[in-house]
Amino acid sequence: MATKANKLVTKKALPAEEATSKVTKTGKASKPKKPGYNEETMQVIRDAKAGKDLLRYSTAEDMFEDFGS
């Protein structure tokens, strides 16, 4: 049986954007700011997404063997 306190609480799922945004003085949510990466970091991210210069191993053991562990 639901208690009076449970009836007063309503749960609502929020989209991720709203859950991480800040509320301004007007009561409206602002969009979260994107991190300000420098150009070198942005290039590394682009290269990683493109698969450039990535090493691939069939097993973790092969990877650790290559690292010398």
C-alpha positions as a Markdown table, in Angstrom:
| # | Residue | x | y | z |
|---|---|---|---|---|
| 1 | Met | 0.0 | 0.0 | 0.0 |
| 2 | Ala | 1.4 | 3.4 | -0.9 |
| 3 | Thr | 2.0 | 5.8 | 1.9 |
| 4 | Lys | 1.1 | 9.5 | 1.8 |
| 5 | Ala | 4.8 | 10.4 | 1.4 |
| 6 | Asn | 5.1 | 8.1 | -1.6 |
| 7 | Lys | 2.1 | 9.7 | -3.3 |
| 8 | Leu | 3.7 | 13.1 | -3.0 |
| 9 | Val | 6.9 | 12.1 | -4.7 |
| 10 | Thr | 6.8 | 11.7 | -8.5 |
| 11 | Lys | 9.6 | 10.3 | -10.4 |
| 12 | Lys | 10.3 | 11.5 | -13.9 |
| 13 | Ala | 13.1 | 10.3 | -16.2 |
| 14 | Leu | 15.1 | 13.1 | -17.6 |
| 15 | Pro | 17.0 | 13.1 | -20.9 |
| 16 | Ala | 20.8 | 13.1 | -20.3 |
| 17 | Glu | 21.1 | 16.7 | -21.6 |
| 18 | Glu | 18.7 | 18.0 | -19.0 |
| 19 | Ala | 20.1 | 15.9 | -16.2 |
| 20 | Thr | 23.6 | 17.4 | -16.7 |
| 21 | Ser | 22.5 | 21.0 | -17.5 |
| 22 | Lys | 22.5 | 23.9 | -15.1 |
| 23 | Val | 19.4 | 25.8 | -14.2 |
| 24 | Thr | 19.7 | 29.6 | -14.8 |
| 25 | Lys | 18.1 | 32.4 | -12.7 |
| 26 | Thr | 15.1 | 32.3 | -15.1 |
| 27 | Gly | 14.5 | 28.7 | -14.2 |
| 28 | Lys | 15.4 | 27.4 | -17.6 |
| 29 | Ala | 18.0 | 24.8 | -18.2 |
| 30 | Ser | 21.2 | 25.8 | -20.0 |
| 31 | Lys | 23.0 | 23.4 | -22.3 |
| 32 | Pro | 26.2 | 21.9 | -20.8 |
| 33 | Lys | 29.4 | 23.5 | -22.2 |
| 34 | Lys | 31.6 | 21.4 | -24.3 |
| 35 | Pro | 35.2 | 20.9 | -23.0 |
| 36 | Gly | 37.7 | 23.3 | -24.5 |
| 37 | Tyr | 40.3 | 20.9 | -25.9 |
| 38 | Asn | 43.4 | 22.3 | -27.6 |
| 39 | Glu | 44.2 | 21.6 | -31.2 |
| 40 | Glu | 46.7 | 18.8 | -30.5 |
| 41 | Thr | 44.1 | 16.9 | -28.3 |
| 42 | Met | 41.4 | 17.4 | -31.0 |
| 43 | Gln | 43.7 | 15.9 | -33.6 |
| 44 | Val | 44.4 | 12.9 | -31.4 |
| 45 | Ile | 40.6 | 12.4 | -30.9 |
| 46 | Arg | 40.0 | 12.7 | -34.7 |
| 47 | Asp | 42.8 | 10.2 | -35.4 |
| 48 | Ala | 41.5 | 7.7 | -32.8 |
| 49 | Lys | 38.0 | 7.9 | -34.2 |
| 50 | Ala | 39.4 | 7.3 | -37.7 |
| 51 | Gly | 41.4 | 4.3 | -36.5 |
| 52 | Lys | 44.7 | 5.9 | -37.4 |
| 53 | Asp | 47.9 | 4.5 | -35.8 |
| 54 | Leu | 46.0 | 2.0 | -33.6 |
| 55 | Leu | 47.4 | -1.3 | -32.6 |
| 56 | Arg | 45.1 | -4.3 | -32.6 |
| 57 | Tyr | 45.7 | -7.6 | -30.8 |
| 58 | Ser | 43.8 | -10.8 | -31.0 |
| 59 | Thr | 44.2 | -11.5 | -27.3 |
| 60 | Ala | 45.1 | -9.6 | -24.1 |
| 61 | Glu | 48.1 | -11.9 | -23.7 |
| 62 | Asp | 49.5 | -10.8 | -27.1 |
| 63 | Met | 49.1 | -7.2 | -26.1 |
| 64 | Phe | 50.9 | -7.6 | -22.8 |
| 65 | Glu | 53.7 | -9.6 | -24.5 |
| 66 | Asp | 54.2 | -6.7 | -26.9 |
| 67 | Phe | 54.4 | -4.3 | -24.0 |
| 68 | Gly | 57.1 | -6.4 | -22.4 |
| 69 | Ser | 55.1 | -7.3 | -19.3 |
